[in-house]
Amino acid sequence: MRKPYVLLLPLLLGLLPAAPARAADNGSWSVYPLSSAVAARPYFYVSADPGQTVEDKVVVANKTGKPLTFRLYAADAYNTARDGGFAVKSPGERMRGVGAWAELPKERVTVPGHRTVTVPFTVKVPQGAEPGDHPGAIVALDERIDRGDGSVALGVQRAVGARVYLTVGGPRLPALAVENVHVSHHQPLVPGLGASTATISYTLHNTGNVTLEPKVELKASGLFGRTLLTRDLKKIPSQLLPGQRVRLTETWRSAPQLDRADVKLTATAKDTKESATASFVAVPWLVVAAAVAGTAAGVWLLLRRRRAGARGRAVMRLRRGARPAPAHPQPEAGRSAGG
């Protein structure tokens, strides 16, 4: 009985630089734009108006000694949720931009060992295309499944793609938002015995139609406006594509252990800037436990005193001969209860 295999298609296009054209390369094959007469191009940069058709050529280079056959296709790009890396959709996924508008003359191409093949393609921008940036890639996919040593039900296909930065003419609207800021605070049980850490999570959202190169600044202030932290964040995507959201986290080590902190994140990119805030109260668990215990003890003492006072007043009434009032008044003698 054959083992069922799960197919993983790693299409994260880091596009490592390689001379002379900074080709997308995985060591076995590379994909890059055909060089112009002036210079090598790192990526495809295409500008077109709605209804316009653009022609270009892509090169697939086989760096091994054996022939390799690839499936060629165009794909839309997106940011990965994990770290905001540049990635492209797999074949069969719904395409809306480059993946839907680019046309290749053939679906598969065989490249001899240590040789290259140049393939022309066209990008037909529809009349109703939205203005702005539509990033994507021309991808060469090896459809063979690498099953490793066969010890796990896991299969992997490899792909390499050359980025396509397509800009459709019209209004360009850069816009950036910082959303859902949350702070988780962790600190030692006993103040001073260990470090306190705060984890700040937030969503970076490109709400416009332009690819952005964001920068994020983190500021934290304590009571009376004291500055606790100022930092330019590094773990952010180098490019945030239009419409994409990325959930990010930042660790604040040596966070305060007894304070009220206000955290502010400010994201900036060309022609856009946005901020969002969150707050947290840093109180050591020992202090919280002591406060809870003190409150409980105070309530217990108060109740005990009230009970003791009630018993004391009852004893005094008995000593003075006072009798407790009847629960219901009795009718006067010689007169019926009904009047």
N, C-alpha and C positions, 0 to 999 in steps of 0.2 A: 504494500500500500504506500502510495507516494505521500510525502509530508506536504501539508498546505503551507505555502510561503506567503508572508506579508511583504508587499512591495513598498520599498522606501525609495523616493525619487529626490535626491538631494540637489535642489536647484538654487542654492544660495550662491549668488554671483558675486563673490568677493572681487573677481576680476583682478588677479594679481598682476602687477606690471611686469612686462617682459619686452626686451628690446627686439625690434625697433618700434613696434606698434602698441606696446603695452597690452598685448593680447590676453584675453581670458584663457587661462591655461590650467590644466590639472596634471601636467606631466606627461600625459599620453597624447593629447590633442589640444589644439587651441582654435579659437574663433575670433576674428577681428575684421574691421572694415578694410576694404581694399585701399591701399595708400594712394593719395593723390600725387600729382606731379610735383607738388611743393613739399609736402611732409607727410609723415605717417599720422594717422588719426587714432586717438585712444579709443573713442566710441563713435557711434553714429549721432550726429547732431543734425536734426531735420526740422525745418520750419516750413509750414504750409498753411494755406488758407482753406476753409471749408470748400469742398468740391475739387481740390487740387490733387494731382498725382505726382509723386516723387519717385525717382528711380535711383537705385544704388546697387552695390555689390558687396557680398560678404565672402571672406576667405576661411576655409576650413583646412587646417594643417594637421597631418598625421605625423606624430613624432616617434612612432614605433616602427619596427622593421616589417610588420605585417599589414596587409590591407585591413581597413576598418570601414564598416558601413554605419552611417548615422541617419537618424530621422531628423530632418530639418523642419522647424516650425517657428512661428512667431508667437510671442507671449506677452501678456501684460505683466508689469512689475508691481510689487507691493513691499511694505516693510514687515519684517518678521515681528511677531508679538514678543519674542524672547528678548531681543536686543536691538531691534530696529534695523537689522541688516537688510541689504538690497536682495530681493528674491523674486523669482518669476513663477507664474502658474504652470501647472503640469498640463500635458495634452489632455483634452477632454473637459477641462474646466471652462467655465463661461468667460469669454473675452469681451471687452468693451472698447479697447483702444487699439494699440499697436497689434495685439494678438488677433483682432478682428479685421483690421484694415490692411495689414501687410500680406502680400501674395508672393509665394515662391513657385518657380516653374516646376519643381519636382519635390516630392515628399521625402525621398531618400537619396543619399549620395554615398558612393564608395570612393574612399581616398586611398591610393596605394601607399605603401610604406615609405616614410620620409619624403612625402610629396604633399602638394597642396591642390585644392580644387576651389575655383572661384565661381560663385553662384550669384546671378543677378536676382534682384527682387524689386517689387514696387510697393509703395504705400499710398493707398487711395483714401484720402480723407473725405468722409461723406459730407453732404451739404449741411446737415444738421449737427455736425460735430461741435461739442462745447469748446469754447476757447480756453487756452491755458496749456499746461504741461500734461503730456500723456506718456509716461516712461514705459519702456518695455525692453525686449531683447529678441535677437535672432539666435535660436538655440540649436546646438547639435547634440542629439541624445543617442547614446549607445543603448540600444534596446535589449542587449543581452543582460541577463540577471545574474549578478554575482552572489552566489549563495554561501560564500565563505567556506568554512570547513564542514558545513552541513550539520553542525551540532545544535543549531537553533533554527526555528522556522522563520527565517528572515532572509529576504532577498533585496538587493540594492541595484539600482540602475544609476549610471553616472551621466551627467550632462554638463556642458559648458556653453555659455552664451555671451554674445557681444551686446552690450547695452545700447539701447536706442532711446535717445532723448528727443522726443517729438513735441514740438510746440505748435499749437493751432492758433492762428491769428485771431485777435480780438482782445477784449479787456482782460488785463492781468490783475488778479485780486489776491495779493498775499495776505494771509490771515493765520494766526496761531493762537491756540488756547491751551491753558493749563487747567486740568480738570481732576476732580476726585482726589484731592490731597488728603493723605491720612498719615498719622504719626503713631507708631508703636514704640512704647518706652519700656526698657528693661533695665533693672538696677538691682544691686545686691540687697540682701535682707538687712544687713547691718551697714549703716552709712560709713563710708570710708574703707570698707573691707571688700574691695573689688571695683571694677569699672562699670560705669553706667553707659548704656548704648541706646540710641534712638534710631529707628528705621523709618525713613520718609519715603512713602510711595506716592506716585502721581502719574497722571496720563498726559502725554504730550500729543496734541491733536492739530493736524494741519487742516484748517477749515476753509482754506482758499483753493485756488486753482493753479498755484505756482509751487514748484519744488523748492523747499527751504533748507537752509543750512543753519539749524538752530543753535543757540547758546543759552544755557540755563545758569542762573546765579541763585545760590541758596543763602539766605540770611536768617539768623535767629536772634531774637532779643528777649531779655528777661525782664524782671520787675523793674519799674522806673526807667524802662527804655535802654537798659544796659545791653551792649552788643556782646552776644555769646559766640557767634559764628558768622563768618563770611567766606563763601567758597564758590569758585566757578566749577561747575560739575563737568566731569570728563566722560562719564558713561552715558552718552547720548548719541543718537544716530547722526552720522555725518550728513545724511540727506533724509529729510522727511517728505515723502511723496504726497501729492494732493489727496485729501480725503482720508489719509491714514492716521490711525491711533497707535501709540506705543505706550505700554505700561512699564514704568521705570522705577527703580528704587535707589536710594542713597543711604549709606550708613554714616551716622554721626557718632563717632566714638568719643568717650569722655564727655558725654552729655551731662547736664546738671542733675544733681541728686536731690536738691531741695530748691525748687523755683517754679515759676510759671513762665513757660516759654512760648513765644509766638514765632512760628516758622513762615517765611515768605519765599515763594519760588517765582522768579521773574524770567520768562522766556523771551528771547529776542531773535529776530532774523531781519533780513532786509525789508525795511518799510513796515515792520509790524513788531508789536511788543505787548505782552500780556502777563498779568501776575495773579497769583492765588495764594491763600493763606490757610493755616491750620494752627491750633494751639493745643498744648498739653500741660498738665500739672505734674511736676516731679516731686513725689513724696515717698521717702523710704518706707518699705513694708513694716519695719519695726515701729516707725512713728505712727503709721496707720493702725497697727495692732494695738499700740499703747493707747491711742485715742479711742478706739472701739472699746477696749477694756475699761478705760476711765469712764466713758459714757455709760457703759453697762453698770459699772459699780455705782455711779452717781444715781442712776435710775433706781437701782436696788435699794440704796440708802434712803432715797426720797420715799419710796413706797413703804419701807419699813417704818420710817418716822410717822407717816400718815396713819398706818395701822396702829402704831403705839399710841398716837394722839387720840384716835377714835376709842381705843380701849380705856384710856385714861378718863375721857369725858363720860363714858358710860359708868365707870366706877364712881365718879363724883355725883352723878345723878342718883345712883342707888343710895349713896351715903346721905343725901339730902332728902330721901324719901320720895323722890320723884318717880312717878310711874309712867311708863311709856303710853302715849296717846293711843286710843283704840283706832284700829284700821278703818272702821266705819262708824259714824255718829249714831247714837241710840236715840229713839223717839222719847219725848217727854212722857212722864208718868201720867196715866189717865187720858192719854190722847193717842189716837191710832196713828200708825205710821203714814196713813194716807191723808191726814189732816182732818 
